[in-house]
Every structure is written in structure tokens, then in C-alpha cells.
């Protein structure tokens, strides 16, 4: 975080907010990240959000966090969002006036019309070029998260990485760019983050081994012949953690 020192009678030090882009903000990890941001409003500013097709959830997030830009990978959904945002300030004003709550609810309606909307795969590059960003949280699921990871690192932006596929598919490339650019990769996924935290304040040579444990998931202890008739509801019912449906199902395949 960049510190800015100003002259005042109290000799206070003010810290600039960290400008964060959350990619995959409508997914389970993205939503959890936004919950964290709500408790750190004095330290973090969400300047960009992204989604694929979940426009309704993205609109709700836009109203709540007032980003400078959004990236929607699906072209038709991006166009739908553009049209919706043009009508949104009027709809909100009419609703609040009707409910006589105009002075009790605060929306930055003027800022909504100024939001930059980028679409398709090349949109993320335009986003990184046009919006100053201190940290990218890549919470996109699957192969689609690889390009944003590489672009973020190439542009010298630190990245909080929840997208494991970036390392599985192109680990050597990703780590090579990281080294050349001198940027940080902060693991967000549970196991990777746990390992990362084990090294904080310690020298690597002081650690002999790291042992990872797991809950075993909803079918721990089941025999193979007992798994033929499991339901989707059973598969996504994790005994300890609440994941999104996609992540939960992928974990058990």
C-alpha cells in the first residue's frame, strides 16, 4: 500500500486506498472478497468488477461498490448491461421517491453513467490499460482465468490468485513473468494460502516439510459401489466449507 504523508497540525499520516479489481466478482470467491472489502472500506477501493453472464448480480454489485469499470466477457451480456445502466438511475430515483426514502438511501447515480464497460477477451487488456489498479484478484473459474493472470503480471500489477488453472496450465510462464516484472503473486485458494502463510516471517530453509490435510468431502468413507446414485445436492454439500456449485462439483470429480 502506498503511504502519503501530508502536513497537518495533528501530523497525521494518511494512507491511499488500495485500488483493487475483482475478476469473477459474481462467483463464490468474488462474492466473499466483496464481503471482506465491506469491512475494509477505509483501506480498499473496488475500481473494477467482472462477470461472464450474471448481469443481475453484477448490477447489484455496481450499485453497492461504484466501480470505475466492469468487464463482461460475454458480448451480448455486456450490451444488455450497457442498456440497463442507462435506465438504472431513473428507475432507482423513481423507486426511492415512491417509497419516500430519497434522503435515507445513498446511491452514486451520477457515477453509474460514467462506468466503462469492456467486453470479450480483449476487454480485460483495455481495462488494465485504462484503469489504474494496484491489485487484481483473479477469481475466474477454469481456463478463462489464464489470460487475465498473464496480462496482469505483464503490466506489473500484483495479483491475488484464486485461479489455480493459471499455474496448472502455464506455471513456468506465469512464474517467469513474475520474476522478470518483480510483481507479487498472493495465493487466495485455501490450501495455497495456508502454505503461503506458513512461510510468513520464516526462512524457506527452516521448513523441512508441509503436510496438507482435508475434510474428505461429503463422500469420505463411502465405498465405490455406494457412489452410483449420489445426487447433485449431496455432491455440493461440503461438510465444512460453503463453495459455489461449480467448484464443489469439480472438487469431487
Secondary structure, DSSP 4 states (H G I P E B T S, - for coil): --EEE---TT--EEEPPEEEEEETTTSHHHHHHHHHHHTTTTTEEEEEEEESS-HHHHHHHHHHH--SEEEESSHHHHHHHHHHHHHHHHHHHHHHHHTT-TTT----HHHHTT-EEEETTTHHHHHHHHS--SEEEE---GGGHHHHHHHHHHTT-EEEE--THHHHHHHHHHHHHHHHHT--EEE-SHHHHHHHHHHTTS-GGG-----------TTTT--GGGSTT--HHHHT--SS----HHHHHHHH-
